[in-house]
Amino acid sequence: MHPLRYVVVEGPIGAGKSTLARRLAEHWQVDLLAEAPERNPFLPRFYRSMAHHALSTQLSFLLERQAAARLMISGELCGVPVVSDFLFEKDALYAQANLDADEFALYQRMAPALLPAYPSPDLVIYLEASEDVLLSRVAQRGAEYETPFPEGYLKRIHAAYQQFFHRYEGAPLLIVNTDHLNLVEGREDFELLLRCISEMRGQRSYFNKSA
């Protein structure tokens, strides 16, 4: 059992957050709270035509966050150790990046009404990578709902994540550059990360393994 009771793994598409969250949950033998983008019926339509489906896609994700928050504050995940592959605040990041001004204003009015209070993480692990590495990883996994990405979309989301976590102060933050890390199958790299987590002090730390 790990002393941290609520750990979040975050990062842009292709960073490896879902795989690492699952691996940490298995290693620490705690529950996994994972998002399921493949269940969002609007997401493939969004990638084909962002202007027409951005709001419906965002609201569908918001309702998923509502259900997850309820599990954590009063449901089966209340008070139990959890590793999650999403940060609740990241929905606003995507909303601001993808919605037009009027839609974003509507989202800002709806989100507080739909999303109940949720706990703050004990640790957030932000996985960053270069744009080329992200594109390569997305292509390798070949998720049907992600192909093809609109030109420039991943670059825009990558920049939004960098800006968001540059200012983030909601929880202790470990920033991990994954360009030269194999956190999917690599035992040595995974153990290096575990050590970095256990030795972390203060509100912000960095882990960058050179090639």
C-alpha positions in Angstrom: 0.0 0.0 0.0 1.4 3.4 -0.9 1.0 6.3 1.5 -0.4 8.6 -1.2 -4.1 8.0 -1.3 -5.1 9.9 -4.5 -2.6 10.1 -7.3 -3.3 11.6 -10.8 -1.4 10.9 -13.9 -1.9 13.5 -16.6 -0.6 14.6 -20.0 -1.5 15.3 -23.6 -2.8 12.6 -26.0 0.0 10.1 -26.5 2.0 10.9 -23.3 1.1 7.4 -21.8 -1.0 8.6 -18.9 -3.5 5.7 -19.0 -0.8 3.0 -19.2 1.2 4.5 -16.4 -1.8 5.0 -14.2 -2.8 1.4 -14.7 0.7 0.2 -13.9 1.0 2.3 -10.7 -2.4 1.1 -9.5 -1.3 -2.5 -10.0 2.0 -1.9 -8.4 0.5 -0.2 -5.3 -2.5 -2.5 -5.3 -5.1 0.3 -5.3 -8.1 1.1 -7.3 -7.9 2.6 -10.8 -10.2 5.5 -11.9 -9.8 5.7 -15.6 -11.6 7.7 -18.3 -12.9 5.9 -21.4 -12.8 8.3 -24.4 -13.9 5.5 -26.6 -17.3 5.7 -24.9 -17.9 9.3 -25.9 -20.1 9.0 -29.0 -19.2 12.6 -30.1 -15.4 12.2 -30.1 -15.0 10.7 -33.6 -17.4 13.3 -35.0 -15.4 16.0 -33.2 -12.2 14.9 -34.9 -13.9 15.0 -38.2 -15.6 18.4 -37.7 -14.5 20.3 -34.5 -16.6 23.3 -35.0 -19.8 21.3 -35.1 -19.2 18.8 -32.3 -16.9 20.5 -29.8 -19.6 21.5 -27.3 -21.4 18.1 -27.4 -18.1 16.3 -26.9 -17.1 18.5 -24.0 -20.5 18.2 -22.2 -20.4 14.4 -22.6 -17.0 14.3 -20.9 -18.3 16.7 -18.2 -21.1 14.2 -17.4 -18.5 11.4 -17.1 -16.5 13.6 -14.6 -19.7 14.1 -12.7 -20.2 10.4 -12.3 -16.5 9.9 -11.3 -16.7 12.7 -8.7 -19.7 11.1 -7.1 -17.9 7.8 -6.9 -15.1 9.5 -5.0 -17.2 11.6 -2.6 -20.0 9.2 -1.7 -19.7 6.1 -3.8 -17.6 3.0 -3.8 -14.3 5.0 -4.2 -15.0 7.2 -1.2 -12.0 7.2 1.1 -10.1 4.4 -0.7 -6.7 4.8 -2.3 -7.0 5.6 -6.0 -4.8 6.2 -9.0 -6.5 8.2 -11.8 -5.6 8.9 -15.4 -7.3 12.3 -15.5 -7.4 15.5 -13.5 -10.8 17.0 -13.1 -9.5 20.5 -14.0 -8.3 19.3 -17.4 -11.8 19.4 -18.8 -11.7 23.2 -18.6 -8.4 23.1 -20.4 -9.9 21.3 -23.3 -13.0 23.4 -23.2 -11.0 26.6 -23.5 -8.9 25.1 -26.3 -11.7 23.8 -28.4 -14.9 25.9 -27.8 -15.7 29.2 -29.4 -16.2 32.2 -27.0 -20.0 31.8 -26.6 -19.7 28.0 -26.1 -17.0 28.4 -23.6 -19.0 30.9 -21.7 -21.9 28.4 -21.6 -19.6 25.7 -20.5 -18.3 27.9 -17.6 -21.9 28.4 -16.5 -22.8 24.7 -16.7 -19.7 23.1 -15.2 -20.1 24.3 -11.6 -23.7 23.2 -11.6 -23.0 19.7 -13.0 -19.7 18.9 -11.3 -19.9 18.3 -7.5 -17.0 19.0 -5.2 -14.2 16.5 -5.7 -11.1 15.7 -3.6 -7.7 17.3 -4.3 -4.9 14.9 -5.3 -2.0 14.1 -3.0 0.2 14.1 -6.1 -0.1 14.9 -9.8 2.3 13.3 -12.3 2.4 15.4 -15.5 3.9 13.4 -18.4 5.3 15.6 -21.1 6.9 14.8 -24.4 7.9 16.5 -27.6 5.2 16.8 -30.3 7.0 14.4 -32.6 7.1 11.7 -29.9 3.4 12.3 -29.1 2.4 11.9 -32.8 4.5 8.7 -33.1 2.9 7.1 -30.1 -0.6 8.0 -31.2 0.1 6.5 -34.6 1.5 3.3 -33.0 -1.5 2.6 -30.8 -3.9 3.2 -33.7 -7.1 4.0 -31.8 -9.9 4.3 -34.3 -11.5 7.3 -32.7 -8.1 9.2 -32.9 -7.4 8.8 -36.6 -6.9 11.0 -38.4 -6.1 13.9 -36.1 -6.9 17.3 -37.6 -3.7 19.2 -38.6 -2.3 21.2 -35.8 -4.7 19.9 -33.1 -2.1 18.0 -31.1 0.3 20.9 -31.2 -2.4 23.2 -29.8 -3.3 20.7 -27.0 0.3 20.2 -26.2 0.8 24.0 -25.8 -2.3 24.2 -23.6 -1.0 21.5 -21.3 2.3 23.2 -21.0 0.7 26.5 -20.1 -1.7 24.9 -17.7 0.9 23.1 -15.7 3.3 26.0 -15.7 0.7 27.7 -13.5 -0.7 24.7 -11.7 -0.7 24.9 -7.9 -3.6 22.6 -7.0 -1.4 19.7 -5.6 2.2 18.6 -5.4 3.4 18.2 -9.0 6.0 15.9 -10.5 6.8 16.8 -14.1 8.2 13.8 -16.1 9.8 14.2 -19.5 9.0 10.9 -21.3 10.9 11.4 -24.5 13.5 8.8 -23.4 11.5 6.8 -20.9 9.7 3.5 -21.4 7.1 3.5 -18.8 4.9 1.0 -20.6 7.1 -2.0 -20.3 10.5 -0.8 -19.1 11.2 -2.1 -15.6 14.3 0.1 -15.0 12.5 3.3 -16.0 9.5 2.4 -14.0 11.6 1.8 -10.9 13.4 5.1 -11.5 10.0 6.9 -11.5 8.9 5.1 -8.3 12.1 6.3 -6.6 11.5 9.8 -7.8 8.0 9.7 -6.4 9.2 8.4 -3.0 12.0 11.0 -2.8 9.9 14.0 -3.9 9.8 16.9 -1.5 8.0 20.2 -1.8 5.3 21.2 -4.3 7.1 20.8 -7.6 9.8 18.4 -8.9 11.2 17.3 -12.3 12.3 14.0 -13.7 14.2 14.1 -17.0 16.2 11.1 -18.2 18.6 11.9 -21.0 19.0 9.6 -24.1 
